[in-house]
Structures are given as structure tokens and as C-alpha cells.
Amino acid sequence: MRAERCAQATCHCHIGYVHAPHLGMAEIYGDRILERIPSKMPPKSV
């Protein structure tokens, strides 16, 4: 099996965006980045 490059000129997929370093998603999601589960949940508003 051979990896294929994406044919799109720009990324429109959520998987691609989450790995864009300039967005800082790794700081929010840590090791749960693929599941989109924040490493620290924001405080619950009352």
C-alpha cells in the first residue's frame, strides 16, 4: 500500500486543520488531539 497525496489545493478537512501548528490545537487537546477532547475542560458556566 502506498500513501497518496491529497489532490486539494487547500485543506478543508478537520483532520488537516487540527495538525496545523499555527493554530495551537496541540496545546488545547494534548494527546487527545484526534478525538478532539480538550486536555483541560473549560469551567462550567452557571
mmCIF entry with sequence, helices, sheets and N, C-alpha, C, O atoms, coordinates in Angstrom:
data_MODEL
# 
_entry.id   MODEL 
# 
_entity.id                         1 
_entity.type                       polymer 
_entity.pdbx_number_of_molecules   1 
# 
_entity_poly.entity_id                      1 
_entity_poly.type                           'polypeptide(L)' 
_entity_poly.nstd_linkage                   no 
_entity_poly.nstd_monomer                   no 
_entity_poly.pdbx_seq_one_letter_code       MRAERCAQATCHCHIGYVHAPHLGMAEIYGDRILERIPSKMPPKSV 
_entity_poly.pdbx_seq_one_letter_code_can   MRAERCAQATCHCHIGYVHAPHLGMAEIYGDRILERIPSKMPPKSV 
_entity_poly.pdbx_strand_id                 A 
# 
loop_
_entity_poly_seq.entity_id 
_entity_poly_seq.num 
_entity_poly_seq.mon_id 
_entity_poly_seq.hetero 
1 1  MET n 
1 2  ARG n 
1 3  ALA n 
1 4  GLU n 
1 5  ARG n 
1 6  CYS n 
1 7  ALA n 
1 8  GLN n 
1 9  ALA n 
1 10 THR n 
1 11 CYS n 
1 12 HIS n 
1 13 CYS n 
1 14 HIS n 
1 15 ILE n 
1 16 GLY n 
1 17 TYR n 
1 18 VAL n 
1 19 HIS n 
1 20 ALA n 
1 21 PRO n 
1 22 HIS n 
1 23 LEU n 
1 24 GLY n 
1 25 MET n 
1 26 ALA n 
1 27 GLU n 
1 28 ILE n 
1 29 TYR n 
1 30 GLY n 
1 31 ASP n 
1 32 ARG n 
1 33 ILE n 
1 34 LEU n 
1 35 GLU n 
1 36 ARG n 
1 37 ILE n 
1 38 PRO n 
1 39 SER n 
1 40 LYS n 
1 41 MET n 
1 42 PRO n 
1 43 PRO n 
1 44 LYS n 
1 45 SER n 
1 46 VAL n 
# 
_struct_asym.id          A 
_struct_asym.entity_id   1 
# 
loop_
_struct_conf.conf_type_id 
_struct_conf.id 
_struct_conf.pdbx_PDB_helix_id 
_struct_conf.beg_label_comp_id 
_struct_conf.beg_label_asym_id 
_struct_conf.beg_label_seq_id 
_struct_conf.pdbx_beg_PDB_ins_code 
_struct_conf.end_label_comp_id 
_struct_conf.end_label_asym_id 
_struct_conf.end_label_seq_id 
_struct_conf.pdbx_end_PDB_ins_code 
_struct_conf.beg_auth_comp_id 
_struct_conf.beg_auth_asym_id 
_struct_conf.beg_auth_seq_id 
_struct_conf.end_auth_comp_id 
_struct_conf.end_auth_asym_id 
_struct_conf.end_auth_seq_id 
_struct_conf.pdbx_PDB_helix_class 
_struct_conf.details 
_struct_conf.pdbx_PDB_helix_length 
HELX_P HELX_P1 AA1 HIS A 14 ? VAL A 18 ? HIS A 14 VAL A 18 1 ? 5 
HELX_P HELX_P2 AA2 PRO A 21 ? LEU A 23 ? PRO A 21 LEU A 23 5 ? 3 
HELX_P HELX_P3 AA3 MET A 25 ? TYR A 29 ? MET A 25 TYR A 29 1 ? 5 
HELX_P HELX_P4 AA4 GLY A 30 ? ARG A 32 ? GLY A 30 ARG A 32 5 ? 3 
# 
_struct_conf_type.id          HELX_P 
_struct_conf_type.criteria    ? 
_struct_conf_type.reference   ? 
# 
loop_
_atom_site.group_PDB 
_atom_site.id 
_atom_site.type_symbol 
_atom_site.label_atom_id 
_atom_site.label_alt_id 
_atom_site.label_comp_id 
_atom_site.label_asym_id 
_atom_site.label_entity_id 
_atom_site.label_seq_id 
_atom_site.pdbx_PDB_ins_code 
_atom_site.Cartn_x 
_atom_site.Cartn_y 
_atom_site.Cartn_z 
_atom_site.occupancy 
_atom_site.B_iso_or_equiv 
_atom_site.pdbx_formal_charge 
_atom_site.auth_seq_id 
_atom_site.auth_comp_id 
_atom_site.auth_asym_id 
_atom_site.auth_atom_id 
_atom_site.pdbx_PDB_model_num 
ATOM 1   N N  . MET A 1 1  ? 0.842   -1.186 0.000  1.00 0.00 ? 1  MET A N  1 
ATOM 2   C CA . MET A 1 1  ? 0.000   0.000  0.000  1.00 0.00 ? 1  MET A CA 1 
ATOM 3   C C  . MET A 1 1  ? 0.883   1.244  0.000  1.00 0.00 ? 1  MET A C  1 
ATOM 4   O O  . MET A 1 1  ? 1.876   1.301  0.725  1.00 0.00 ? 1  MET A O  1 
ATOM 5   N N  . ARG A 1 2  ? 0.531   2.223  -0.796 1.00 0.00 ? 2  ARG A N  1 
ATOM 6   C CA . ARG A 1 2  ? 1.321   3.434  -0.955 1.00 0.00 ? 2  ARG A CA 1 
ATOM 7   C C  . ARG A 1 2  ? 0.502   4.646  -0.494 1.00 0.00 ? 2  ARG A C  1 
ATOM 8   O O  . ARG A 1 2  ? -0.682  4.755  -0.814 1.00 0.00 ? 2  ARG A O  1 
ATOM 9   N N  . ALA A 1 3  ? 1.126   5.543  0.249  1.00 0.00 ? 3  ALA A N  1 
ATOM 10  C CA . ALA A 1 3  ? 0.438   6.766  0.686  1.00 0.00 ? 3  ALA A CA 1 
ATOM 11  C C  . ALA A 1 3  ? 0.177   7.666  -0.515 1.00 0.00 ? 3  ALA A C  1 
ATOM 12  O O  . ALA A 1 3  ? 1.033   7.810  -1.387 1.00 0.00 ? 3  ALA A O  1 
ATOM 13  N N  . GLU A 1 4  ? -0.977  8.256  -0.557 1.00 0.00 ? 4  GLU A N  1 
ATOM 14  C CA . GLU A 1 4  ? -1.355  9.172  -1.635 1.00 0.00 ? 4  GLU A CA 1 
ATOM 15  C C  . GLU A 1 4  ? -1.391  10.599 -1.097 1.00 0.00 ? 4  GLU A C  1 
ATOM 16  O O  . GLU A 1 4  ? -1.790  10.826 0.046  1.00 0.00 ? 4  GLU A O  1 
ATOM 17  N N  . ARG A 1 5  ? -0.977  11.554 -1.916 1.00 0.00 ? 5  ARG A N  1 
ATOM 18  C CA . ARG A 1 5  ? -1.085  12.962 -1.547 1.00 0.00 ? 5  ARG A CA 1 
ATOM 19  C C  . ARG A 1 5  ? -2.510  13.432 -1.775 1.00 0.00 ? 5  ARG A C  1 
ATOM 20  O O  . ARG A 1 5  ? -3.199  12.931 -2.664 1.00 0.00 ? 5  ARG A O  1 
ATOM 21  N N  . CYS A 1 6  ? -2.944  14.370 -0.995 1.00 0.00 ? 6  CYS A N  1 
ATOM 22  C CA . CYS A 1 6  ? -4.269  14.956 -1.182 1.00 0.00 ? 6  CYS A CA 1 
ATOM 23  C C  . CYS A 1 6  ? -4.257  15.790 -2.467 1.00 0.00 ? 6  CYS A C  1 
ATOM 24  O O  . CYS A 1 6  ? -3.306  16.526 -2.730 1.00 0.00 ? 6  CYS A O  1 
ATOM 25  N N  . ALA A 1 7  ? -5.298  15.668 -3.245 1.00 0.00 ? 7  ALA A N  1 
ATOM 26  C CA . ALA A 1 7  ? -5.379  16.374 -4.522 1.00 0.00 ? 7  ALA A CA 1 
ATOM 27  C C  . ALA A 1 7  ? -5.878  17.817 -4.387 1.00 0.00 ? 7  ALA A C  1 
ATOM 28  O O  . ALA A 1 7  ? -5.844  18.576 -5.356 1.00 0.00 ? 7  ALA A O  1 
ATOM 29  N N  . GLN A 1 8  ? -6.332  18.192 -3.210 1.00 0.00 ? 8  GLN A N  1 
ATOM 30  C CA . GLN A 1 8  ? -6.868  19.534 -2.992 1.00 0.00 ? 8  GLN A CA 1 
ATOM 31  C C  . GLN A 1 8  ? -5.748  20.579 -2.925 1.00 0.00 ? 8  GLN A C  1 
ATOM 32  O O  . GLN A 1 8  ? -4.655  20.300 -2.431 1.00 0.00 ? 8  GLN A O  1 
ATOM 33  N N  . ALA A 1 9  ? -6.032  21.774 -3.424 1.00 0.00 ? 9  ALA A N  1 
ATOM 34  C CA . ALA A 1 9  ? -5.053  22.868 -3.364 1.00 0.00 ? 9  ALA A CA 1 
ATOM 35  C C  . ALA A 1 9  ? -4.923  23.403 -1.934 1.00 0.00 ? 9  ALA A C  1 
ATOM 36  O O  . ALA A 1 9  ? -3.840  23.813 -1.517 1.00 0.00 ? 9  ALA A O  1 
ATOM 37  N N  . THR A 1 10 ? -6.014  23.398 -1.198 1.00 0.00 ? 10 THR A N  1 
ATOM 38  C CA . THR A 1 10 ? -6.005  23.820 0.203  1.00 0.00 ? 10 THR A CA 1 
ATOM 39  C C  . THR A 1 10 ? -6.762  22.796 1.035  1.00 0.00 ? 10 THR A C  1 
ATOM 40  O O  . THR A 1 10 ? -7.631  22.091 0.521  1.00 0.00 ? 10 THR A O  1 
ATOM 41  N N  . CYS A 1 11 ? -6.439  22.716 2.299  1.00 0.00 ? 11 CYS A N  1 
ATOM 42  C CA . CYS A 1 11 ? -7.063  21.727 3.178  1.00 0.00 ? 11 CYS A CA 1 
ATOM 43  C C  . CYS A 1 11 ? -8.423  22.213 3.667  1.00 0.00 ? 11 CYS A C  1 
ATOM 44  O O  . CYS A 1 11 ? -8.567  23.336 4.150  1.00 0.00 ? 11 CYS A O  1 
ATOM 45  N N  . HIS A 1 12 ? -9.401  21.346 3.530  1.00 0.00 ? 12 HIS A N  1 
ATOM 46  C CA . HIS A 1 12 ? -10.743 21.634 4.037  1.00 0.00 ? 12 HIS A CA 1 
ATOM 47  C C  . HIS A 1 12 ? -11.210 20.560 5.010  1.00 0.00 ? 12 HIS A C  1 
ATOM 48  O O  . HIS A 1 12 ? -12.385 20.527 5.376  1.00 0.00 ? 12 HIS A O  1 
ATOM 49  N N  . CYS A 1 13 ? -10.325 19.702 5.422  1.00 0.00 ? 13 CYS A N  1 
ATOM 50  C CA . CYS A 1 13 ? -10.743 18.623 6.313  1.00 0.00 ? 13 CYS A CA 1 
ATOM 51  C C  . CYS A 1 13 ? -10.345 18.927 7.752  1.00 0.00 ? 13 CYS A C  1 
ATOM 52  O O  . CYS A 1 13 ? -9.328  19.575 7.999  1.00 0.00 ? 13 CYS A O  1 
ATOM 53  N N  . HIS A 1 14 ? -11.154 18.456 8.699  1.00 0.00 ? 14 HIS A N  1 
ATOM 54  C CA . HIS A 1 14 ? -10.872 18.723 10.108 1.00 0.00 ? 14 HIS A CA 1 
ATOM 55  C C  . HIS A 1 14 ? -9.605  18.036 10.581 1.00 0.00 ? 14 HIS A C  1 
ATOM 56  O O  . HIS A 1 14 ? -8.946  18.535 11.493 1.00 0.00 ? 14 HIS A O  1 
ATOM 57  N N  . ILE A 1 15 ? -9.247  16.915 9.992  1.00 0.00 ? 15 ILE A N  1 
ATOM 58  C CA . ILE A 1 15 ? -8.016  16.236 10.390 1.00 0.00 ? 15 ILE A CA 1 
ATOM 59  C C  . ILE A 1 15 ? -6.808  17.102 10.025 1.00 0.00 ? 15 ILE A C  1 
ATOM 60  O O  . ILE A 1 15 ? -5.873  17.222 10.817 1.00 0.00 ? 15 ILE A O  1 
ATOM 61  N N  . GLY A 1 16 ? -6.820  17.694 8.857  1.00 0.00 ? 16 GLY A N  1 
ATOM 62  C CA . GLY A 1 16 ? -5.727  18.557 8.441  1.00 0.00 ? 16 GLY A CA 1 
ATOM 63  C C  . GLY A 1 16 ? -5.604  19.800 9.300  1.00 0.00 ? 16 GLY A C  1 
ATOM 64  O O  . GLY A 1 16 ? -4.497  20.186 9.676  1.00 0.00 ? 16 GLY A O  1 
ATOM 65  N N  . TYR A 1 17 ? -6.713  20.426 9.612  1.00 0.00 ? 17 TYR A N  1 
ATOM 66  C CA . TYR A 1 17 ? -6.675  21.646 10.417 1.00 0.00 ? 17 TYR A CA 1 
ATOM 67  C C  . TYR A 1 17 ? -6.154  21.399 11.823 1.00 0.00 ? 17 TYR A C  1 
ATOM 68  O O  . TYR A 1 17 ? -5.431  22.238 12.361 1.00 0.00 ? 17 TYR A O  1 
ATOM 69  N N  . VAL A 1 18 ? -6.493  20.295 12.420 1.00 0.00 ? 18 VAL A N  1 
ATOM 70  C CA . VAL A 1 18 ? -6.075  20.057 13.796 1.00 0.00 ? 18 VAL A CA 1 
ATOM 71  C C  . VAL A 1 18 ? -4.566  19.897 13.908 1.00 0.00 ? 18 VAL A C  1 
ATOM 72  O O  . VAL A 1 18 ? -4.008  20.112 14.984 1.00 0.00 ? 18 VAL A O  1 
ATOM 73  N N  . HIS A 1 19 ? -3.894  19.525 12.827 1.00 0.00 ? 19 HIS A N  1 
ATOM 74  C CA . HIS A 1 19 ? -2.447  19.352 12.860 1.00 0.00 ? 19 HIS A CA 1 
ATOM 75  C C  . HIS A 1 19 ? -1.681  20.579 12.368 1.00 0.00 ? 19 HIS A C  1 
ATOM 76  O O  . HIS A 1 19 ? -0.453  20.537 12.300 1.00 0.00 ? 19 HIS A O  1 
ATOM 77  N N  . ALA A 1 20 ? -2.365  21.666 12.024 1.00 0.00 ? 20 ALA A N  1 
ATOM 78  C CA . ALA A 1 20 ? -1.691  22.888 11.590 1.00 0.00 ? 20 ALA A CA 1 
ATOM 79  C C  . ALA A 1 20 ? -1.052  23.557 12.811 1.00 0.00 ? 20 ALA A C  1 
ATOM 80  O O  . ALA A 1 20 ? -1.766  24.023 13.699 1.00 0.00 ? 20 ALA A O  1 
ATOM 81  N N  . PRO A 1 21 ? 0.265   23.609 12.866 1.00 0.00 ? 21 PRO A N  1 
ATOM 82  C CA . PRO A 1 21 ? 0.957   24.121 14.052 1.00 0.00 ? 21 PRO A CA 1 
ATOM 83  C C  . PRO A 1 21 ? 0.549   25.539 14.449 1.00 0.00 ? 21 PRO A C  1 
ATOM 84  O O  . PRO A 1 21 ? 0.490   25.852 15.638 1.00 0.00 ? 21 PRO A O  1 
ATOM 85  N N  . HIS A 1 22 ? 0.269   26.393 13.478 1.00 0.00 ? 22 HIS A N  1 
ATOM 86  C CA . HIS A 1 22 ? -0.039  27.789 13.799 1.00 0.00 ? 22 HIS A CA 1 
ATOM 87  C C  . HIS A 1 22 ? -1.389  27.952 14.519 1.00 0.00 ? 22 HIS A C  1 
ATOM 88  O O  . HIS A 1 22 ? -1.667  29.029 15.046 1.00 0.00 ? 22 HIS A O  1 
ATOM 89  N N  . LEU A 1 23 ? -2.211  26.934 14.551 1.00 0.00 ? 23 LEU A N  1 
ATOM 90  C CA . LEU A 1 23 ? -3.496  27.024 15.247 1.00 0.00 ? 23 LEU A CA 1 
ATOM 91  C C  . LEU A 1 23 ? -3.399  26.681 16.735 1.00 0.00 ? 23 LEU A C  1 
ATOM 92  O O  . LEU A 1 23 ? -4.306  27.004 17.502 1.00 0.00 ? 23 LEU A O  1 
ATOM 93  N N  . GLY A 1 24 ? -2.313  26.033 17.147 1.00 0.00 ? 24 GLY A N  1 
ATOM 94  C CA . GLY A 1 24 ? -2.108  25.728 18.562 1.00 0.00 ? 24 GLY A CA 1 
ATOM 95  C C  . GLY A 1 24 ? -3.044  24.670 19.134 1.00 0.00 ? 24 GLY A C  1 
ATOM 96  O O  . GLY A 1 24 ? -3.276  24.645 20.343 1.00 0.00 ? 24 GLY A O  1 
ATOM 97  N N  . MET A 1 25 ? -3.577  23.809 18.301 1.00 0.00 ? 25 MET A N  1 
ATOM 98  C CA . MET A 1 25 ? -4.521  22.797 18.778 1.00 0.00 ? 25 MET A CA 1 
ATOM 99  C C  . MET A 1 25 ? -3.860  21.788 19.710 1.00 0.00 ? 25 MET A C  1 
ATOM 100 O O  . MET A 1 25 ? -4.519  21.262 20.606 1.00 0.00 ? 25 MET A O  1 
ATOM 101 N N  . ALA A 1 26 ? -2.584  21.509 19.520 1.00 0.00 ? 26 ALA A N  1 
ATOM 102 C CA . ALA A 1 26 ? -1.882  20.567 20.390 1.00 0.00 ? 26 ALA A CA 1 
ATOM 103 C C  . ALA A 1 26 ? -1.881  21.062 21.837 1.00 0.00 ? 26 ALA A C  1 
ATOM 104 O O  . ALA A 1 26 ? -1.922  20.254 22.764 1.00 0.00 ? 26 ALA A O  1 
ATOM 105 N N  . GLU A 1 27 ? -1.835  22.364 22.037 1.00 0.00 ? 27 GLU A N  1 
ATOM 106 C CA . GLU A 1 27 ? -1.876  22.927 23.389 1.00 0.00 ? 27 GLU A CA 1 
ATOM 107 C C  . GLU A 1 27 ? -3.236  22.708 24.037 1.00 0.00 ? 27 GLU A C  1 
ATOM 108 O O  . GLU A 1 27 ? -3.323  22.540 25.253 1.00 0.00 ? 27 GLU A O  1 
ATOM 109 N N  . ILE A 1 28 ? -4.280  22.708 23.250 1.00 0.00 ? 28 ILE A N  1 
ATOM 110 C CA . ILE A 1 28 ? -5.635  22.521 23.771 1.00 0.00 ? 28 ILE A CA 1 
ATOM 111 C C  . ILE A 1 28 ? -5.940  21.044 24.014 1.00 0.00 ? 28 ILE A C  1 
ATOM 112 O O  . ILE A 1 28 ? -6.463  20.679 25.067 1.00 0.00 ? 28 ILE A O  1 
ATOM 113 N N  . TYR A 1 29 ? -5.607  20.189 23.030 1.00 0.00 ? 29 TYR A N  1 
ATOM 114 C CA . TYR A 1 29 ? -6.020  18.793 23.071 1.00 0.00 ? 29 TYR A CA 1 
ATOM 115 C C  . TYR A 1 29 ? -4.965  17.823 23.573 1.00 0.00 ? 29 TYR A C  1 
ATOM 116 O O  . TYR A 1 29 ? -5.298  16.701 23.955 1.00 0.00 ? 29 TYR A O  1 
ATOM 117 N N  . GLY A 1 30 ? -3.708  18.223 23.581 1.00 0.00 ? 30 GLY A N  1 
ATOM 118 C CA . GLY A 1 30 ? -2.645  17.333 24.062 1.00 0.00 ? 30 GLY A CA 1 
ATOM 119 C C  . GLY A 1 30 ? -2.644  16.006 23.328 1.00 0.00 ? 30 GLY A C  1 
ATOM 120 O O  . GLY A 1 30 ? -2.695  15.972 22.099 1.00 0.00 ? 30 GLY A O  1 
ATOM 121 N N  . ASP A 1 31 ? -2.586  14.901 24.086 1.00 0.00 ? 31 ASP A N  1 
ATOM 122 C CA . ASP A 1 31 ? -2.532  13.575 23.456 1.00 0.00 ? 31 ASP A CA 1 
ATOM 123 C C  . ASP A 1 31 ? -3.903  13.082 23.007 1.00 0.00 ? 31 ASP A C  1 
ATOM 124 O O  . ASP A 1 31 ? -4.011  11.962 22.509 1.00 0.00 ? 31 ASP A O  1 
ATOM 125 N N  . ARG A 1 32 ? -4.946  13.879 23.167 1.00 0.00 ? 32 ARG A N  1 
ATOM 126 C CA . ARG A 1 32 ? -6.294  13.515 22.714 1.00 0.00 ? 32 ARG A CA 1 
ATOM 127 C C  . ARG A 1 32 ? -6.702  14.320 21.487 1.00 0.00 ? 32 ARG A C  1 
ATOM 128 O O  . ARG A 1 32 ? -7.888  14.566 21.265 1.00 0.00 ? 32 ARG A O  1 
ATOM 129 N N  . ILE A 1 33 ? -5.726  14.726 20.698 1.00 0.00 ? 33 ILE A N  1 
ATOM 130 C CA . ILE A 1 33 ? -5.972  15.617 19.565 1.00 0.00 ? 33 ILE A CA 1 
ATOM 131 C C  . ILE A 1 33 ? -6.883  14.991 18.499 1.00 0.00 ? 33 ILE A C  1 
ATOM 132 O O  . ILE A 1 33 ? -7.732  15.682 17.936 1.00 0.00 ? 33 ILE A O  1 
ATOM 133 N N  . LEU A 1 34 ? -6.719  13.712 18.222 1.00 0.00 ? 34 LEU A N  1 
ATOM 134 C CA . LEU A 1 34 ? -7.557  13.093 17.198 1.00 0.00 ? 34 LEU A CA 1 
ATOM 135 C C  . LEU A 1 34 ? -9.009  12.957 17.628 1.00 0.00 ? 34 LEU A C  1 
ATOM 136 O O  . LEU A 1 34 ? -9.910  13.005 16.791 1.00 0.00 ? 34 LEU A O  1 
ATOM 137 N N  . GLU A 1 35 ? -9.243  12.787 18.924 1.00 0.00 ? 35 GLU A N  1 
ATOM 138 C CA . GLU A 1 35 ? -10.610 12.663 19.428 1.00 0.00 ? 35 GLU A CA 1 
ATOM 139 C C  . GLU A 1 35 ? -11.265 14.020 19.695 1.00 0.00 ? 35 GLU A C  1 
ATOM 140 O O  . GLU A 1 35 ? -12.472 14.091 19.928 1.00 0.00 ? 35 GLU A O  1 
ATOM 141 N N  . ARG A 1 36 ? -10.475 15.094 19.661 1.00 0.00 ? 36 ARG A N  1 
ATOM 142 C CA . ARG A 1 36 ? -10.928 16.457 19.965 1.00 0.00 ? 36 ARG A CA 1 
ATOM 143 C C  . ARG A 1 36 ? -11.476 16.566 21.394 1.00 0.00 ? 36 ARG A C  1 
ATOM 144 O O  . ARG A 1 36 ? -12.494 17.214 21.636 1.00 0.00 ? 36 ARG A O  1 
ATOM 145 N N  . ILE A 1 37 ? -10.777 15.917 22.333 1.00 0.00 ? 37 ILE A N  1 
ATOM 146 C CA . ILE A 1 37 ? -11.135 16.008 23.744 1.00 0.00 ? 37 ILE A CA 1 
ATOM 147 C C  . ILE A 1 37 ? -10.098 16.915 24.398 1.00 0.00 ? 37 ILE A C  1 
ATOM 148 O O  . ILE A 1 37 ? -8.928  16.544 24.491 1.00 0.00 ? 37 ILE A O  1 
ATOM 149 N N  . PRO A 1 38 ? -10.508 18.094 24.851 1.00 0.00 ? 38 PRO A N  1 
ATOM 150 C CA . PRO A 1 38 ? -9.543  19.012 25.466 1.00 0.00 ? 38 PRO A CA 1 
ATOM 151 C C  . PRO A 1 38 ? -8.848  18.378 26.666 1.00 0.00 ? 38 PRO A C  1 
ATOM 152 O O  . PRO A 1 38 ? -9.480  17.658 27.439 1.00 0.00 ? 38 PRO A O  1 
ATOM 153 N N  . SER A 1 39 ? -7.573  18.636 26.826 1.00 0.00 ? 39 SER A N  1 
ATOM 154 C CA . SER A 1 39 ? -6.846  18.092 27.969 1.00 0.00 ? 39 SER A CA 1 
ATOM 155 C C  . SER A 1 39 ? -7.321  18.728 29.265 1.00 0.00 ? 39 SER A C  1 
ATOM 156 O O  . SER A 1 39 ? -7.250  18.102 30.322 1.00 0.00 ? 39 SER A O  1 
ATOM 157 N N  . LYS A 1 40 ? -7.799  19.946 29.198 1.00 0.00 ? 40 LYS A N  1 
ATOM 158 C CA . LYS A 1 40 ? -8.406  20.616 30.372 1.00 0.00 ? 40 LYS A CA 1 
ATOM 159 C C  . LYS A 1 40 ? -9.751  21.182 29.918 1.00 0.00 ? 40 LYS A C  1 
ATOM 160 O O  . LYS A 1 40 ? -9.821  21.968 28.973 1.00 0.00 ? 40 LYS A O  1 
ATOM 161 N N  . MET A 1 41 ? -10.790 20.781 30.590 1.00 0.00 ? 41 MET A N  1 
ATOM 162 C CA . MET A 1 41 ? -12.124 21.271 30.234 1.00 0.00 ? 41 MET A CA 1 
ATOM 163 C C  . MET A 1 41 ? -12.295 22.698 30.771 1.00 0.00 ? 41 MET A C  1 
ATOM 164 O O  . MET A 1 41 ? -11.859 22.993 31.884 1.00 0.00 ? 41 MET A O  1 
ATOM 165 N N  . PRO A 1 42 ? -12.919 23.575 29.998 1.00 0.00 ? 42 PRO A N  1 
ATOM 166 C CA . PRO A 1 42 ? -13.169 24.933 30.489 1.00 0.00 ? 42 PRO A CA 1 
ATOM 167 C C  . PRO A 1 42 ? -14.169 24.899 31.648 1.00 0.00 ? 42 PRO A C  1 
ATOM 168 O O  . PRO A 1 42 ? -14.962 23.964 31.751 1.00 0.00 ? 42 PRO A O  1 
ATOM 169 N N  . PRO A 1 43 ? -14.137 25.908 32.516 1.00 0.00 ? 43 PRO A N  1 
ATOM 170 C CA . PRO A 1 43 ? -15.082 25.946 33.642 1.00 0.00 ? 43 PRO A CA 1 
ATOM 171 C C  . PRO A 1 43 ? -16.526 25.994 33.129 1.00 0.00 ? 43 PRO A C  1 
ATOM 172 O O  . PRO A 1 43 ? -16.834 26.623 32.117 1.00 0.00 ? 43 PRO A O  1 
ATOM 173 N N  . LYS A 1 44 ? -17.379 25.315 33.860 1.00 0.00 ? 44 LYS A N  1 
ATOM 174 C CA . LYS A 1 44 ? -18.795 25.281 33.510 1.00 0.00 ? 44 LYS A CA 1 
ATOM 175 C C  . LYS A 1 44 ? -19.445 26.602 33.898 1.00 0.00 ? 44 LYS A C  1 
ATOM 176 O O  . LYS A 1 44 ? -19.290 27.062 35.028 1.00 0.00 ? 44 LYS A O  1 
ATOM 177 N N  . SER A 1 45 ? -20.172 27.213 32.965 1.00 0.00 ? 45 SER A N  1 
ATOM 178 C CA . SER A 1 45 ? -20.861 28.460 33.288 1.00 0.00 ? 45 SER A CA 1 
ATOM 179 C C  . SER A 1 45 ? -22.213 28.124 33.922 1.00 0.00 ? 45 SER A C  1 
ATOM 180 O O  . SER A 1 45 ? -22.876 27.159 33.541 1.00 0.00 ? 45 SER A O  1 
ATOM 181 N N  . VAL A 1 46 ? -22.592 28.930 34.882 1.00 0.00 ? 46 VAL A N  1 
ATOM 182 C CA . VAL A 1 46 ? -23.817 28.669 35.636 1.00 0.00 ? 46 VAL A CA 1 
ATOM 183 C C  . VAL A 1 46 ? -24.980 29.432 35.044 1.00 0.00 ? 46 VAL A C  1 
ATOM 184 O O  . VAL A 1 46 ? -26.100 29.338 35.546 1.00 0.00 ? 46 VAL A O  1 
# 
